[in-house]
Amino acid sequence: MEYQRSDRVGDLLLELIAELLNREIRDPRVHFVTLTGARVSKDLRHATLYFTLLGDAQGRTEALAGLKSATGFIRSRVSKQLNLRFVPS
């Protein structure tokens, strides 16, 4: 099986978003988040990111809320870095 474009875009998204989480996002809820994988649809319009977190279940829900609140910021930064027609949601 070949290495498809959606896989390559997923790898790029994973790198960019991990860098954003480390350097630019100052939300303490996402401080211990580690991105583990990305799945991008074939049409490159939807992406699912997987993460792990040190801590308990309450920390996971807070981290998920922090990531959801940073979604707009992350998408805007990714759109400036990648040359894609559509930025995956």
C-alpha positions in Angstrom: 0.0 0.0 0.0 1.3 3.4 -0.9 1.8 6.3 1.4 -1.2 8.5 0.6 -1.4 12.3 0.7 -3.8 12.2 3.6 -1.2 10.4 5.6 1.5 12.9 4.7 -0.8 15.8 5.7 -1.6 14.1 8.9 2.0 13.8 9.8 2.5 17.5 9.0 -0.5 18.5 11.1 0.9 16.4 14.0 4.2 18.2 13.8 2.8 21.7 13.5 0.2 21.3 16.3 2.7 19.7 18.7 5.0 22.6 18.1 2.2 25.1 18.7 1.2 23.3 21.9 4.8 23.6 23.2 5.6 27.1 22.1 2.6 29.3 21.6 -0.4 28.0 23.6 -0.2 29.2 27.2 -3.3 27.4 28.5 -2.3 25.4 31.6 -4.9 22.8 30.9 -3.0 21.5 27.9 0.5 21.7 29.5 0.9 17.9 29.8 -0.8 16.9 26.5 1.2 14.7 24.1 -0.1 14.2 20.6 0.2 10.6 19.5 -1.5 10.3 16.1 -3.5 12.0 13.4 -6.1 10.6 11.0 -7.1 12.8 8.0 -10.0 12.1 5.7 -9.2 11.4 2.0 -10.6 14.8 0.9 -8.4 16.5 3.5 -11.3 18.4 5.1 -11.5 16.6 8.5 -8.8 15.6 10.9 -8.8 13.6 14.1 -5.9 14.0 16.5 -5.2 11.6 19.3 -3.4 12.5 22.5 -2.3 11.2 25.8 -2.1 13.0 29.1 -0.5 12.5 32.4 -3.1 12.7 35.1 -6.6 11.6 36.1 -10.0 11.6 34.3 -10.8 15.1 35.4 -7.5 16.3 33.9 -8.4 14.7 30.6 -11.7 16.5 30.4 -10.0 19.8 31.2 -7.3 19.2 28.6 -10.0 18.3 26.0 -11.8 21.6 26.9 -8.6 23.5 26.6 -7.9 22.0 23.2 -11.4 22.7 22.0 -11.0 26.3 23.1 -7.8 26.6 21.1 -9.1 25.1 17.9 -9.6 28.4 16.1 -6.1 29.6 17.0 -4.6 26.3 15.9 -6.5 26.3 12.6 -5.4 29.9 11.8 -1.7 29.1 12.5 -1.9 25.8 10.5 -3.4 27.6 7.6 -0.5 30.1 7.5 2.1 27.3 7.6 0.5 24.8 5.1 -0.3 25.5 1.5 -3.7 23.7 1.4 -6.9 24.7 -0.2 -8.9 23.7 2.9 -7.6 23.5 6.4 -8.9 20.4 8.1 -11.4 20.9 10.8 
